[in-house]
């Protein structure tokens, strides 16, 4: 029965394919159709300059639901940030989420940027949580760079004794940079396994 159903379904696809092609050609032939669509998109962007489109992502990282207005960005200094605090993710999944929405995991190039982020995180009552940034030394051990822009890490704000690339019993090492108030001295930096699931910070420059 499975093979029979598969065959029938494929036959249906073949039957509809010419009609689908004709429909696409008809849409493209409408004068100004593309410009009108773009115009509507720009108008919606102007209505919410600090929002990004999360269409097709959703909480499950793969749904096709349209949910355009649920990601307000906070302007701090020269950047706009989004705190990913609705679910925890490993470094790769957090990076995918940011990139899918036209952002990237945050980079920190100055003490001012670090302080602005710290103040905002504390104001949300999240000062003891962990947050991913785009920092990593996966290319070369001990040489950290920001994946978001490819630049080397110059300004640093490590917790005492970090980065130490601690090796765990399962053989995993620490290659991704998180923000963490480990010693009660503020939101400083720590290298940790990239598989660790935590909150994250996206940015738009």
Long-range contacts (C-beta under 8 A, 24 or more apart in sequence): 44-68, 50-74, 50-75, 50-80, 52-82, 52-101, 52-102, 52-103, 52-204, 53-101, 53-102, 54-100, 54-101, 57-97, 57-100, 57-101, 59-86, 59-87, 61-93, 61-96, 61-97, 71-101, 73-204, 74-120, 76-113, 76-116, 76-117, 76-120, 77-112, 77-113, 77-116, 78-205, 79-106, 79-113, 79-203, 79-204, 79-205, 80-203, 80-204, 80-205, 81-106, 81-117, 81-120, 81-201, 81-202, 81-203, 81-204, 82-201, 82-202, 82-203, 82-204, 83-120, 83-121, 83-124, 83-126, 83-131, 83-199, 83-200, 83-201, 84-199, 84-200, 84-201, 84-202, 85-124, 85-126, 85-129, 85-199, 88-197, 88-198, 88-199, 89-132, 89-197, 89-198, 89-200, 90-194, 90-195, 90-196, 90-197, 91-132, 91-136, 91-176, 91-194, 91-195, 91-196, 92-194, 94-132, 94-200, 95-132, 95-134, 95-147, 97-200, 97-202, 98-200, 98-202, 98-203, 101-202, 102-204, 103-202, 103-203, 103-204, 104-134, 104-147, 104-148, 104-149, 104-202, 104-203, 105-132, 105-133, 105-134, 105-147, 105-148, 105-200, 105-201, 105-202, 105-203, 106-133, 106-134, 106-148, 106-201, 106-202, 106-203, 107-133, 107-134, 107-135, 107-146, 107-148, 107-149, 107-151, 107-203, 108-133, 108-135, 108-155, 108-157, 109-151, 109-154, 109-155, 110-155, 111-155, 111-157, 114-155, 114-157, 114-187, 117-179, 117-187, 117-201, 118-179, 118-186, 118-187, 121-179, 121-187, 122-187, 126-199, 127-181, 127-187, 128-181, 129-198, 129-199, 130-178, 130-179, 130-180, 130-190, 130-192, 130-196, 130-198, 130-199, 131-178, 131-179, 131-180, 131-187, 131-198, 131-199, 131-200, 131-201, 132-176, 132-177, 132-178, 132-198, 132-199, 132-200, 132-201, 133-177, 133-178, 133-179, 133-189, 133-200, 133-201, 134-177, 135-176, 135-177, 135-189, 136-175, 136-176, 136-177, 136-194, 137-163, 137-165, 137-175, 137-191, 138-175, 138-176, 138-194, 141-165, 141-175, 144-177, 144-191, 148-203, 153-177, 156-189, 157-188, 157-189, 158-188, 158-189, 158-190, 159-183, 159-185, 159-188, 159-189, 159-190, 162-188, 162-189, 162-190, 162-191, 163-189, 163-190, 163-191, 164-191, 165-191, 166-191, 168-193
